[in-house]
Amino acid sequence: MKLYSLPHSPYSARVRMQIYSKQLNIDILPPEIPLKTTEFKDAYPMGKVPILEISETELIPEATAIAEYLEDEFPENPCRPKSSSKLAMTRATVSFANSHFGPSLFPLFKNMAEKDAHPDKSTFTQPLCTELEKLDRWMAIHTSDAYDIGDFALATNLWYATTLAPAYDQPDILMQYPRVKAWWEAIKKQPHVEKVLDEMAAGFAAFVKKNKQ
Ligand SMILES: N[C@@H](CCC(=O)N[C@@H](CS)C(=O)NCC(=O)O)C(=O)O
């Protein structure tokens, strides 16, 4: 089994956290055809990483579908709660990361990766702060017993939030969100999470350098 992934891709990174946590024997490698090319889009209809290659004919796109497949197929070292209500909460967290938190980071990422960064910094972080506030309130009612696929989806977004915000005059963007801050300080020290965050940092530095050339 192979996972096509890029180091700085947050959607790929959350799946890598899960693979390392579950100690799965899956090859992790960049796509053989370069991303964003016509050839890649012809080969893979969704046109994005991550992609899990189960066999030559079975290719799963979409981080959430891959995460659920890995839990169904490899139940040992679970990264998904057992009780229906807790599982639904975890899935709500994944959905929040996909549909709310992640998109609030796009403007910061896009501006940062562009050759000529936009000079007006004030407008970029407001949508992100709105989502962090929601997350802080969500964390007051939803607590997980162990780190799970919801936490991994949040962690890769938190890495981008804390990495990008200082360039937008927000040196400590989590300051006003104490539950998120405490959760972030704890999860980033988990060995499998830390390993992936290091991979993201190296991959993002290379990506920015290439884009600015
Ligand atoms: N909905 C997809 C999003 C994946 C995604 O946006 N991947 C980015 C890298 S983080 C990508 O492959 N972008 C290439 C492109 O948009 O052409 C998922 O959950 O896996």
The ligand as a MOL file (V3000), in Angstrom:
LIG
                    3D

  0  0  0     0  0            999 V3000
M  V30 BEGIN CTAB
M  V30 COUNTS 20 19 0 0 0
M  V30 BEGIN ATOM
M  V30 1 N -10.4680 17.7620 -0.1800 0
M  V30 2 C -9.1230 17.2610 -0.3340 0
M  V30 3 C -8.1650 18.4540 -0.3410 0
M  V30 4 C -6.7440 18.0450 -0.6440 0
M  V30 5 C -5.9100 19.2240 -1.1030 0
M  V30 6 O -6.3700 20.3760 -1.1840 0
M  V30 7 N -4.6600 18.9290 -1.4360 0
M  V30 8 C -3.7680 19.9610 -1.9450 0
M  V30 9 C -2.4600 19.9020 -1.1930 0
M  V30 10 S -2.7400 20.3140 0.5090 0
M  V30 11 C -3.5100 19.6700 -3.4260 0
M  V30 12 O -3.3130 18.5350 -3.7990 0
M  V30 13 N -3.5230 20.7250 -4.2480 0
M  V30 14 C -3.2310 20.6040 -5.6460 0
M  V30 15 C -4.1840 21.3800 -6.5050 0
M  V30 16 O -5.1180 21.9980 -5.9700 0
M  V30 17 O -3.9860 21.3710 -7.7280 0
M  V30 18 C -8.7870 16.2940 0.7910 0
M  V30 19 O -9.4530 16.3320 1.8350 0
M  V30 20 O -7.8740 15.4530 0.6530 0
M  V30 END ATOM
M  V30 BEGIN BOND
M  V30 1 1 1 2
M  V30 2 1 2 3
M  V30 3 1 2 18
M  V30 4 1 3 4
M  V30 5 1 4 5
M  V30 6 2 5 6
M  V30 7 1 5 7
M  V30 8 1 7 8
M  V30 9 1 8 9
M  V30 10 1 8 11
M  V30 11 1 9 10
M  V30 12 2 11 12
M  V30 13 1 11 13
M  V30 14 1 13 14
M  V30 15 1 14 15
M  V30 16 2 15 16
M  V30 17 1 15 17
M  V30 18 2 18 19
M  V30 19 1 18 20
M  V30 END BOND
M  V30 END CTAB
M  END
